[in-house]
Amino acid sequence: MSRPTKFEEFRYVGDKRNQRLYDLDDPELDAEAVEALMASEQFVCFGPDTPVEARNRGYRLA
């Protein structure tokens, strides 16, 4: 899956609605779920762009 335009420089994106973390480089990622997330505008990126930082904020891998 190609990364959404707003996240070309980020690997991880979080869903604020359910605290789920998506790895945009995962080949098994459900593209429809990410498209729905982008449409909802309820997403967040992390700095630094690591799963550790996402876990610190309460997000878990989808």
C-alpha positions as CSV (number, residue, x, y, z in Angstrom):
1,M,0.0,0.0,0.0
2,S,1.3,3.5,-0.8
3,R,1.3,6.0,2.1
4,P,-1.4,8.6,2.3
5,T,-0.3,12.0,1.1
6,K,-0.2,13.6,4.5
7,F,2.0,10.7,5.9
8,E,4.6,10.3,3.2
9,E,7.4,10.9,5.8
10,F,5.8,8.9,8.6
11,R,5.6,5.1,9.1
12,Y,3.1,4.9,12.0
13,V,-0.3,6.5,12.2
14,G,-2.8,6.3,15.1
15,D,-6.5,6.2,15.1
16,K,-7.8,8.5,17.9
17,R,-11.2,6.8,18.0
18,N,-10.0,3.5,19.2
19,Q,-6.3,4.0,20.1
20,R,-5.1,1.7,17.3
21,L,-1.7,2.0,15.7
22,Y,-1.2,1.3,12.0
23,D,2.2,0.5,10.4
24,L,2.0,1.9,6.9
25,D,4.9,-0.3,5.8
26,D,3.1,-3.5,6.8
27,P,2.3,-5.5,3.6
28,E,-0.7,-7.1,5.2
29,L,-2.3,-3.8,6.3
30,D,-5.9,-3.3,5.5
31,A,-5.9,-0.4,3.0
32,E,-9.6,0.1,3.5
33,A,-9.2,0.7,7.2
34,V,-6.5,3.3,6.5
35,E,-8.7,5.0,3.9
36,A,-11.6,5.1,6.3
37,L,-9.3,6.6,9.0
38,M,-8.1,9.3,6.6
39,A,-11.7,10.1,5.7
40,S,-12.7,10.5,9.3
41,E,-9.8,12.9,10.0
42,Q,-9.3,11.3,13.5
43,F,-5.7,10.4,13.0
44,V,-2.4,11.3,14.7
45,C,1.3,10.8,13.9
46,F,4.0,10.4,16.4
47,G,7.3,12.2,17.0
48,P,9.6,10.3,17.1
49,D,8.0,8.0,14.6
50,T,8.3,4.8,16.5
51,P,6.0,2.2,18.0
52,V,7.5,2.9,21.4
53,E,6.3,6.5,21.3
54,A,2.9,5.3,20.2
55,R,2.7,2.9,23.2
56,N,3.7,5.7,25.5
57,R,0.6,7.5,24.3
58,G,-1.6,4.5,24.8
59,Y,-1.8,3.2,21.2
60,R,-1.6,-0.5,20.4
61,L,-0.9,-2.2,17.0
62,A,-4.0,-2.9,15.0
